[in-house]
């Protein structure tokens, strides 16, 4: 949120695999089965990773939390 110091915000943290899943699905436009193969996981696992990422992003946006990307 604008004007609020980062240290004063709660955070949600996106893991590396969640960022990769978002990239493959939403930027590279891969279907889940193809994206799952690239990540060497099953399609259901890929779907869970992607769902987790979407929920974290939504929580950050709706509740005004900082979104941290795991390094």
Secondary structure, 3 states (H helix, E strand, C coil): CCCCCHHHCCEEEECHHHHHHHHHHHHCCCCHHHHHHHHCCCHHHHHHHHHHHHHHHHHHHHHCCEEEECC
